[in-house]
Amino acid sequence: MNTQLKADKLSITLSMACMIHCLLMPSFLILTSGFLALTIDNELIHKIFLILVIPISLYALVSGFQNHKIISYMYLGISGLWLLIFAVFFGEGVFGELAEQILTFLGSLIVAYSHYQNFQACRKLDCDCHD
């Protein structure tokens, strides 16, 4: 299996994990009565997601572009990454927690969609990057 295929799939998985974390963390904190809130650094988790997602996504998007020459998927993915970066570093502090959650959700959705399109474009061309 090609590394671009693995990177696309991993990027989609990480984006979905980020969305699930963003959507379910408030419920988790309520259900645990905030007990675990003292041990979980939410901002650290967001930064870890970014450290993982950015290089993997960029690799997959650039490799996909080199294979299928459709630059719009790369631009779309990079836009989603910028939303995620903005959400982590400026979202809550500037616009509040709800804005951070919305930006994270939208950024993750855009990144996942761009990787899905990247994957589909390579499959349609039957290029060497996929099985």
N, C-alpha and C positions, 0 to 999 in steps of 0.2 A: 504494500500500500504506500502511496506517495506521501511525502511529508506535507504537501499543500492540502491534500484531502484530510489528513489528520489534524492539521492546524485549523482548517475550516470547521471541522466537527468539534474540536476542542473549544474554539472561539464561540460557537453557538452554545455549547454546554455551559461555558463560563458566563456568558451573557444571560442565559436562562437562570442560572444559579444566583446571579446578582439580582435579577428581577424578583425571584422568589424570596431571597433574603430581604430585599427592600419591602416587599408586600407583607411578609409574614412576621417580621421582627417585632412590630408593635403588638401584634396578637400574642406572640411568644412572651413578651415582657409582661403583658397583662395576665396571662395564664399562670405565670410563675410568680406573680405578685411583686415583680421587680427584684426578686431575690437574686437572680442571676445577672441582673443589670449591672451589678457592682463588679462582676468578673469579666464581662464582655465589653471590650472597647470597640464600639460600632465603627468609629472612624478608622481604626486600624484595619478592620476587616475590609472596608471600602478601599483603602490604599493597597492592601494585599491583592484584592481583585484587580485593581488597575495595573499593578506591577506584573501580574500574570497575563492580563488581557491585551495590553498594548503591544508588546513585542510579538505575541502569537498572532494577533489580528493583522498587524502590519505585514508580517511575513506572508500570511495566507492571501491577503488582498493584493500585495505586490506580485506574488507568484501567480495568482490567478490572472492578473492583468497581463503579465508576460505570456501566459498561455492563450488567453482568449481575446486580448486587446480591447476589452470593454472597460473604459476608465470610470464610467459612472458608478459601478459597484465599489470601486476603491474610494472614490470621493464620498459616497454615501457612508461607507464604513468609517472613514476618517471623521466625518461629521458626527457620527454616533460616539466615537471615541472622545471627541472634543466635548460633547455634552456630558459624558461620564466624568471627564477631568474637571469640568466646570462645576458639576454637582458636588464632587468630593471636596474641592478646595474653596468654593465660594457659595455653594447652595444654601446650606443651613445658616452659615454666618451672615450672609447678605440678605437672603430672601426668606429664610425660615425652613423648618423641617419639612413641611408639605411640599414646598418648591423643590427641595433636594430630592425627595422621593419621586416627584413627577419627572424631574430631569434625569434621574437614574433610570427610571422605568423606560422613558422614551429613548434615552441613549442606548440602553441594553437591547431594546426592541429593534432599533435601527441597525446596531452592530450585528445582531443575529440575522436580520433580514438580508443585510448586505452579504454575509457569508453564505447564506442559503442561495442567493442569486449567483454568487461567485461559483459555488459548487455546481449549480444547475447549468451555468454557461459552459463550464468545462465539460460536463457530461454531454451536453448537446453537440459540442464540437468533437467529441470522442477523442480528446487529446490524451497525451501520455500521463497526465497528472492523476487520472482516476482509473480504477479497476474496470 
